[in-house]
Amino acid sequence: MTAPQTTESGVFRALHQRAGAFVIPNPWDVGSARLLASLGFEALATTSAGLAFSLGRPEGLLAREEVLAHCRAMTEATALPVSADLEKGFGDSPESAAETIRAAAATGLAGCSIEDYTNRRDDPIFDFPLAVERIAAAAEAARGLPRDFVLTARSENFLWGRPDLDDTIRRLQAFEAAGADVLYAPGLRSLDDIRSVCAALQKPVNVVMGLPGAAFTVQDLAAAGVKRISVGSAFARLAYGSLLAAAGEIAERGSFDALSGAIGFGELEERFRSFMKT
């Protein structure tokens, strides 16, 4: 089944306003975006790590122009709304965060996320006042756009050795007050923590699945108060893991058994054909 096709302004925001939770999967290239759209998902989100891996590089080392070109390709791949993982927003200052929003909107994105990770392992999290100023500037830029744009603000504590739930909630509450539309703390691994975050906020909360130690269902997360569920780089890592396993079998044992699990050539062609313009 092909996903609903629409360019109606605000359709992405509307997904966050209806009852229950929805899944926003993370493709890493045009092919994976179209496959996910063919399964009926209603929106897509990019993955900064998945993009980096597809280019053979670690996350956090891509140039602004590379990322924005990828965003444009993803928005053109299907008619679904796309939100982008733009990491810290190509700079440290509030001004750079605002400029990132304007540049992101110009690629056709329906939204994006800005995080408080500095991309420096020795000092990974922006100081609280600067982190809030950055989100405030991004939110002001989003409100100044000629069309609707959903801003997600991320608190990265749990991914960078700072599993401080109180500080994470404090940051998300401040981001909410600064104008973010969606709040997101990747790395939460217990339903109790997820419930606490959702209960402390008024706006929609995104939770990521696919990290070790957290394997909840859509129903579990919806009951905890989650509105949006992403999978980050998990699909890309699953694909590359399957490739390594199959290639490793060939290299180490000289056998090809793993290739029997490959999707059929015809099925892939058929799914992609539905996106071709006639």
Backbone hydrogen bonds in HBPLUS format (Angstrom, degrees):
<---DONOR---> <-ACCEPTOR-->    atom                        ^
c    i                          cat <-CA-CA->   ^        H-A-AA   ^      H-
h    n   atom  resd res      DA  || num        DHA   H-A  angle D-A-AA Bond
n    s   type  num  typ     dist DA aas  dist angle  dist       angle   num
A0003-ALA N   A0037-ALA O   3.08 MM  34  5.39 133.0  2.31 134.7 148.5     1
A0011-VAL N   A0008-GLU O   3.23 MM   3  5.78 156.0  2.29 137.8 135.4     2
A0014-ALA N   A0010-GLY O   2.97 MM   4  6.19 153.3  2.05 150.8 158.7     3
A0015-LEU N   A0012-PHE O   3.18 MM   3  5.44 135.2  2.39 102.1 113.1     4
A0016-HIS N   A0013-ARG O   2.93 MM   3  5.37 136.5  2.13 108.8 120.6     5
A0017-GLN N   A0014-ALA O   3.05 MM   3  5.03 152.1  2.13 101.1 110.0     6
A0022-PHE N   A0227-LYS O   2.92 MM 205  6.38 151.9  2.00 149.2 152.1     7
A0229-ILE N   A0022-PHE O   2.90 MM 207  6.20 148.7  2.00 154.3 159.6     8
A0024-ILE N   A0229-ILE O   2.74 MM 205  5.88 162.2  1.77 149.6 155.4     9
A0045-ALA N   A0025-PRO O   2.99 MM  20  6.13 150.2  2.09 156.0 157.9    10
A0033-ALA N   A0029-ASP O   2.99 MM   4  6.17 150.0  2.09 148.0 157.3    11
A0034-ARG N   A0030-VAL O   2.96 MM   4  6.22 157.8  2.01 153.5 158.3    12
A0035-LEU N   A0031-GLY O   3.02 MM   4  6.28 153.2  2.09 148.0 155.8    13
A0036-LEU N   A0032-SER O   3.06 MM   4  6.18 160.9  2.09 144.9 149.4    14
A0037-ALA N   A0033-ALA O   2.96 MM   4  6.18 156.7  2.01 145.9 152.9    15
A0038-SER N   A0034-ARG O   2.97 MM   4  6.09 145.7  2.09 139.8 148.6    16
A0039-LEU N   A0036-LEU O   3.10 MM   3  5.32 150.1  2.19 103.5 112.6    17
A0040-GLY N   A0037-ALA O   3.09 MM   3  5.49 167.1  2.11 114.2 117.7    18
A0044-LEU N   A0081-PRO O   2.99 MM  37  6.40 162.4  2.02 159.9 165.6    19
A0083-SER N   A0044-LEU O   2.92 MM  39  6.42 154.3  1.99 147.4 154.1    20
A0046-THR N   A0083-SER O   2.90 MM  37  6.48 149.2  1.99 152.6 162.7    21
A0051-LEU N   A0047-THR O   2.96 MM   4  6.16 161.3  1.99 153.8 158.2    22
A0052-ALA N   A0048-SER O   3.04 MM   4  6.21 163.8  2.07 143.2 148.0    23
A0053-PHE N   A0049-ALA O   2.83 MM   4  6.08 163.9  1.85 157.5 161.8    24
A0054-SER N   A0050-GLY O   2.99 MM   4  6.16 151.6  2.08 143.4 151.0    25
A0055-LEU N   A0052-ALA O   3.03 MM   3  5.21 140.6  2.19 101.2 112.8    26
A0057-ARG N   A0052-ALA O   2.91 MM   5  5.11 168.4  1.93 141.1 140.7    27
A0056-GLY N   A0053-PHE O   2.93 MM   3  4.86 160.6  1.97 104.7 109.8    28
A0066-GLU N   A0063-ALA O   3.05 MM   3  5.30 121.1  2.41 102.7 117.1    29
A0067-VAL N   A0063-ALA O   3.13 MM   4  6.50 162.5  2.16 158.6 163.0    30
A0068-LEU N   A0064-ARG O   2.95 MM   4  6.18 168.3  1.97 158.4 161.7    31
A0069-ALA N   A0065-GLU O   2.98 MM   4  6.03 153.7  2.05 141.3 148.5    32
A0070-HIS N   A0066-GLU O   3.03 MM   4  6.26 153.8  2.10 143.9 151.0    33
A0071-CYS N   A0067-VAL O   2.89 MM   4  6.22 153.2  1.96 148.3 156.3    34
A0072-ARG N   A0068-LEU O   2.99 MM   4  6.26 157.8  2.04 147.8 152.6    35
A0073-ALA N   A0069-ALA O   3.02 MM   4  6.31 158.9  2.07 146.7 152.5    36
A0074-MET N   A0070-HIS O   2.92 MM   4  6.19 151.7  2.00 150.1 158.0    37
A0075-THR N   A0071-CYS O   2.95 MM   4  6.24 154.0  2.02 151.1 157.8    38
A0076-GLU N   A0072-ARG O   3.04 MM   4  6.22 142.2  2.19 144.8 154.8    39
A0077-ALA N   A0073-ALA O   3.06 MM   4  6.08 116.2  2.48 133.8 148.7    40
A0077-ALA N   A0074-MET O   3.28 MM   3  5.03 146.6  2.40  92.5 102.0    41
A0110-ALA N   A0082-VAL O   2.81 MM  28  5.43 161.5  1.84 150.1 155.4    42
A0084-ALA N   A0111-GLY O   3.04 MM  27  6.46 150.3  2.13 126.2 129.4    43
A0113-SER N   A0084-ALA O   2.83 MM  29  6.29 145.4  1.95 167.7 170.0    44
A0086-LEU N   A0113-SER O   3.36 MM  27  5.87 153.2  2.44 140.5 147.8    45
A0089-GLY N   A0086-LEU O   2.83 MM   3  5.40 145.9  1.94 151.3 150.8    46
A0115-GLU N   A0087-GLU O   2.93 MM  28  5.59 154.7  2.00 137.0 141.7    47
A0097-ALA N   A0093-SER O   3.20 MM   4  6.55 150.8  2.29 145.4 153.2    48
A0098-ALA N   A0094-PRO O   3.02 MM   4  6.34 156.2  2.08 150.9 156.8    49
A0099-GLU N   A0095-GLU O   2.98 MM   4  6.21 160.1  2.02 148.3 153.8    50
A0100-THR N   A0096-SER O   2.93 MM   4  6.08 148.1  2.04 141.5 150.2    51
A0101-ILE N   A0097-ALA O   3.19 MM   4  6.53 151.0  2.28 144.4 150.6    52
A0102-ARG N   A0098-ALA O   3.23 MM   4  6.61 161.4  2.26 151.2 155.0    53
A0103-ALA N   A0099-GLU O   2.92 MM   4  6.14 162.6  1.95 152.8 157.9    54
A0104-ALA N   A0100-THR O   2.80 MM   4  5.89 156.1  1.86 149.8 156.8    55
A0105-ALA N   A0101-ILE O   2.97 MM   4  6.14 163.7  2.00 152.5 156.1    56
A0106-ALA N   A0102-ARG O   3.22 MM   4  6.39 145.2  2.35 138.6 147.3    57
A0107-THR N   A0104-ALA O   3.08 MM   3  5.48 153.0  2.15 109.3 117.3    58
A0108-GLY N   A0105-ALA O   3.07 MM   3  5.45 163.3  2.10 112.9 118.1    59
A0150-VAL N   A0110-ALA O   3.00 MM  40  6.36 166.6  2.02 141.1 142.6    60
A0112-CYS N   A0150-VAL O   3.12 MM  38  6.65 142.8  2.27 155.0 162.6    61
A0152-THR N   A0112-CYS O   2.88 MM  40  6.04 166.3  1.90 157.7 158.4    62
A0114-ILE N   A0152-THR O   2.93 MM  38  6.40 150.4  2.02 162.7 168.9    63
A0154-ARG N   A0114-ILE O   2.95 MM  40  6.09 161.2  1.99 148.3 149.7    64
A0116-ASP N   A0154-ARG O   3.19 MM  38  6.39 130.5  2.45 141.1 152.1    65
A0126-PHE N   A0116-ASP O   2.89 MM  10  5.46 164.1  1.92 155.6 161.0    66
A0118-THR N   A0124-PRO O   2.65 MM   6  5.11 161.8  1.68 135.6 142.1    67
A0123-ASP N   A0120-ARG O   3.18 MM   3  5.48 144.4  2.31 107.1 116.7    68
A0131-ALA N   A0127-ASP O   2.90 MM   4  6.03 165.1  1.92 164.0 168.8    69
A0132-VAL N   A0128-PHE O   3.05 MM   4  6.25 159.9  2.09 158.5 162.4    70
A0133-GLU N   A0129-PRO O   2.98 MM   4  6.20 159.1  2.02 147.7 154.0    71
A0134-ARG N   A0130-LEU O   2.91 MM   4  6.09 154.5  1.98 152.6 158.7    72
A0135-ILE N   A0131-ALA O   3.29 MM   4  6.57 156.0  2.35 142.0 147.3    73
A0136-ALA N   A0132-VAL O   2.90 MM   4  6.14 159.3  1.94 153.4 159.9    74
A0137-ALA N   A0133-GLU O   2.96 MM   4  6.15 157.3  2.01 147.6 152.9    75
A0138-ALA N   A0134-ARG O   3.00 MM   4  6.22 155.8  2.06 143.2 150.3    76
A0139-ALA N   A0135-ILE O   2.82 MM   4  6.00 159.1  1.86 152.0 157.4    77
A0140-GLU N   A0136-ALA O   2.97 MM   4  6.16 156.2  2.03 145.4 151.7    78
A0141-ALA N   A0137-ALA O   3.03 MM   4  6.23 158.2  2.08 145.8 151.6    79
A0142-ALA N   A0138-ALA O   2.93 MM   4  6.19 153.7  2.00 146.3 153.9    80
A0143-ARG N   A0139-ALA O   2.97 MM   4  6.22 156.3  2.02 149.2 154.8    81
A0144-GLY N   A0140-GLU O   3.15 MM   4  6.35 130.6  2.41 137.2 149.8    82
A0144-GLY N   A0141-ALA O   3.11 MM   3  5.09 133.9  2.33  94.7 107.7    83
A0145-LEU N   A0142-ALA O   3.22 MM   3  5.44 166.3  2.24 108.6 112.4    84
A0181-ASP N   A0151-LEU O   2.81 MM  30  5.23 145.0  1.94 143.1 154.9    85
A0182-VAL N   A0151-LEU O   3.09 MM  31  6.35 147.7  2.20 147.9 148.6    86
A0153-ALA N   A0182-VAL O   2.93 MM  29  6.36 159.3  1.98 162.1 160.9    87
A0184-TYR N   A0153-ALA O   3.03 MM  31  6.11 138.0  2.21 162.1 159.6    88
A0155-SER N   A0184-TYR O   2.87 MM  29  6.39 151.4  1.95 155.3 164.9    89
A0159-LEU N   A0156-GLU O   2.99 MM   3  5.55 144.9  2.11 119.3 129.5    90
A0160-TRP N   A0157-ASN O   3.09 MM   3  5.49 152.1  2.17 110.7 119.1    91
A0162-ARG N   A0157-ASN O   3.00 MM   5  4.73 149.0  2.10 151.3 144.2    92
A0164-ASP N   A0162-ARG O   2.69 MM   2  5.50 141.8  1.83 106.8  95.3    93
A0168-THR N   A0164-ASP O   2.96 MM   4  6.15 155.6  2.02 149.4 157.2    94
A0169-ILE N   A0165-LEU O   2.88 MM   4  6.09 163.0  1.91 154.1 157.5    95
A0170-ARG N   A0166-ASP O   2.93 MM   4  6.13 158.0  1.98 145.4 152.2    96
A0171-ARG N   A0167-ASP O   2.92 MM   4  6.11 157.4  1.97 148.4 153.7    97
A0172-LEU N   A0168-THR O   2.95 MM   4  6.21 164.5  1.97 151.2 155.5    98
A0173-GLN N   A0169-ILE O   2.84 MM   4  5.99 160.0  1.88 154.2 159.5    99
A0174-ALA N   A0170-ARG O   3.05 MM   4  6.22 152.3  2.12 141.6 149.1   100
A0175-PHE N   A0171-ARG O   2.82 MM   4  6.11 153.9  1.89 151.6 159.6   101
A0176-GLU N   A0172-LEU O   2.87 MM   4  6.04 153.5  1.94 145.4 152.8   102
A0177-ALA N   A0173-GLN O   2.98 MM   4  6.23 160.4  2.02 145.2 150.0   103
A0178-ALA N   A0174-ALA O   2.90 MM   4  6.06 136.2  2.09 138.0 150.4   104
A0180-ALA N   A0175-PHE O   3.09 MM   5  5.74 167.5  2.11 152.5 148.5   105
A0179-GLY N   A0176-GLU O   3.12 MM   3  5.41 158.6  2.17 106.4 113.1   106
A0183-LEU N   A0204-PRO O   2.92 MM  21  6.36 161.8  1.95 155.9 161.2   107
A0206-ASN N   A0183-LEU O   2.81 MM  23  6.14 160.8  1.85 162.0 168.0   108
A0194-ILE N   A0190-SER O   3.06 MM   4  6.38 160.1  2.10 149.0 155.1   109
A0195-ARG N   A0191-LEU O   2.78 MM   4  5.95 160.3  1.82 149.8 155.0   110
A0196-SER N   A0192-ASP O   2.96 MM   4  6.17 155.5  2.02 144.8 151.5   111
A0197-VAL N   A0193-ASP O   3.00 MM   4  6.27 157.5  2.05 150.3 155.4   112
A0198-CYS N   A0194-ILE O   2.98 MM   4  6.22 171.2  1.99 155.9 158.1   113
A0199-ALA N   A0195-ARG O   2.86 MM   4  5.98 159.7  1.90 151.8 157.6   114
A0200-ALA N   A0196-SER O   3.14 MM   4  6.20 133.9  2.36 137.0 147.7   115
A0200-ALA N   A0197-VAL O   3.16 MM   3  5.25 134.0  2.38  98.2 110.6   116
A0201-LEU N   A0198-CYS O   3.31 MM   3  5.47 162.7  2.34 105.9 111.1   117
A0227-LYS N   A0205-VAL O   3.09 MM  22  5.53 158.1  2.14 146.3 153.1   118
A0228-ARG N   A0205-VAL O   3.14 MM  23  6.29 168.7  2.16 148.0 147.3   119
A0207-VAL N   A0228-ARG O   2.94 MM  21  6.47 150.1  2.03 154.5 161.9   120
A0230-SER N   A0207-VAL O   3.03 MM  23  6.34 154.3  2.10 143.1 151.3   121
A0209-MET N   A0230-SER O   2.86 MM  21  6.26 160.9  1.90 154.0 156.0   122
A0221-LEU N   A0217-THR O   3.04 MM   4  6.33 165.3  2.06 154.1 156.8   123
A0222-ALA N   A0218-VAL O   2.86 MM   4  6.03 159.6  1.91 152.0 158.2   124
A0223-ALA N   A0219-GLN O   2.98 MM   4  6.08 159.8  2.03 147.3 152.5   125
A0224-ALA N   A0220-ASP O   3.12 MM   4  6.38 132.8  2.36 135.7 148.2   126
A0224-ALA N   A0221-LEU O   3.09 MM   3  4.97 128.2  2.37  91.8 105.9   127
A0226-VAL N   A0221-LEU O   2.97 MM   5  5.39 158.2  2.02 154.4 147.2   128
A0225-GLY N   A0222-ALA O   3.04 MM   3  5.17 154.4  2.10 103.2 111.4   129
A0234-ALA N   A0231-VAL O   2.96 MM   3  5.65 159.1  2.00 145.6 147.4   130
A0237-ARG N   A0233-SER O   2.86 MM   4  6.07 162.9  1.89 160.4 166.1   131
A0238-LEU N   A0234-ALA O   2.80 MM   4  5.95 149.7  1.89 146.5 155.3   132
A0239-ALA N   A0235-PHE O   2.93 MM   4  6.18 158.3  1.98 149.6 154.8   133
A0240-TYR N   A0236-ALA O   2.93 MM   4  6.19 165.9  1.95 153.4 157.2   134
A0241-GLY N   A0237-ARG O   2.78 MM   4  5.80 147.4  1.89 139.9 149.8   135
A0242-SER N   A0238-LEU O   2.96 MM   4  6.14 153.7  2.03 144.7 151.0   136
A0243-LEU N   A0239-ALA O   3.02 MM   4  6.29 154.6  2.08 145.1 152.3   137
A0244-LEU N   A0240-TYR O   2.94 MM   4  6.15 163.7  1.97 148.4 152.2   138
A0245-ALA N   A0241-GLY O   2.94 MM   4  6.12 157.2  1.99 146.1 152.7   139
A0246-ALA N   A0242-SER O   2.98 MM   4  6.15 165.3  2.01 149.7 153.4   140
A0247-ALA N   A0243-LEU O   2.85 MM   4  5.96 168.5  1.87 155.6 159.5   141
A0248-GLY N   A0244-LEU O   2.73 MM   4  5.64 146.5  1.84 138.7 148.9   142
A0249-GLU N   A0245-ALA O   3.04 MM   4  6.24 148.2  2.15 140.3 147.7   143
A0250-ILE N   A0246-ALA O   3.23 MM   4  6.60 155.5  2.29 144.0 149.8   144
A0251-ALA N   A0247-ALA O   2.88 MM   4  6.14 166.9  1.90 152.6 156.2   145
A0252-GLU N   A0248-GLY O   2.80 MM   4  5.78 158.3  1.85 149.4 155.0   146
A0253-ARG N   A0249-GLU O   2.81 MM   4  5.39 155.1  1.87 137.8 146.0   147
A0254-GLY N   A0250-ILE O   2.96 MM   4  4.40 134.0  2.17 110.9 121.4   148
A0259-LEU N   A0256-PHE O   3.12 MM   3  5.72 146.4  2.24 115.0 123.7   149
A0260-SER N   A0257-ASP O   3.05 MM   3  5.76 163.8  2.08 120.1 125.2   150
A0261-GLY N   A0258-ALA O   3.20 MM   3  5.96 167.6  2.21 118.2 121.9   151
A0262-ALA N   A0259-LEU O   3.11 MM   3  5.47 166.8  2.13 115.0 117.2   152
A0268-LEU N   A0264-GLY O   3.19 MM   4  6.51 163.9  2.22 155.0 158.2   153
A0269-GLU N   A0265-PHE O   3.03 MM   4  6.29 167.4  2.05 153.3 157.2   154
A0270-GLU N   A0266-GLY O   2.90 MM   4  6.06 157.1  1.96 147.0 153.3   155
A0271-ARG N   A0267-GLU O   3.03 MM   4  6.26 160.5  2.07 150.2 154.7   156
A0272-PHE N   A0268-LEU O   2.99 MM   4  6.21 163.8  2.02 157.2 161.4   157
A0273-ARG N   A0269-GLU O   2.82 MM   4  5.88 147.6  1.92 147.3 156.8   158
A0275-PHE N   A0272-PHE O   3.01 MM   3  5.63 159.3  2.05 116.8 123.3   159
A0276-MET N   A0273-ARG O   3.10 MM   3  5.34 162.2  2.13 110.7 116.4   160
